[in-house]
Amino acid sequence: MGSPRRINLNRKDSVMHPDMETYLWITVKAFGFALVGIYATRIAFWAYEAMKWGV
C-alpha cells in the first residue's frame, strides 16, 4: 500500500509564463474598459439627442 501521490495545484510553473498571464490580464481589462467606454459614449449620445429634442 503506497501513499497516494499528492497533486500540487498551486504550482509556480503553471501552463503560461507569469509575464504572459499578466499581459493577458492587462489585455482583458483593456478590452473591458473599451466596452464600457463604448457603451458610455452611446448612452451619452442618446442623452444628448433626448435633451436636444426636449424629451
N, C-alpha and C positions, 0 to 999 in steps of 0.2 A: 504494500500500500504506500505509494509515493504521495508526497504532498501535492495538492493541486497547484498548477502554475498560476501565479498572480499576473494579471494583465494590468500594466501600469497605464492608466488612461491619460493622466496629465503628464505626458512625456514632453520634453522640450523640443525634440526634433519631430514636430508634427508633419502633416502632409506638405504644408507650404513653408517656405522660408519665413522667418518672423518679419523681415522687412516687407516681403511680398504681402503678408497678411495686413500689415499696417497700410500699405499703399491701396490694398483692396478696400479697407475700411474707409480711407480718405475718399476713394472713388465713389463708394456707396453713399457716403454723407454728402458729397458734392452733388451727386445725382438727385438726392432727396431735396437738398436746398434749391436746386434748379427747378424741380417740380413745384415746390412751394412757391417759388418766385413767379413761375408762370401763372399759377392759379391766383396768386395775389394780384398780379397785373391784370388778369382777366376780370377779377371782381372789381378792381379799381376802375377799369374802363366801363364796366357795366354801371357802377355807381355814378360815374361822370355822365354817362348817357342819360340815366334816370334823372339826375339833377338838372341836366340841360333841358329835358322835356318837362320838368316840373312834376314828375310823378311822385 
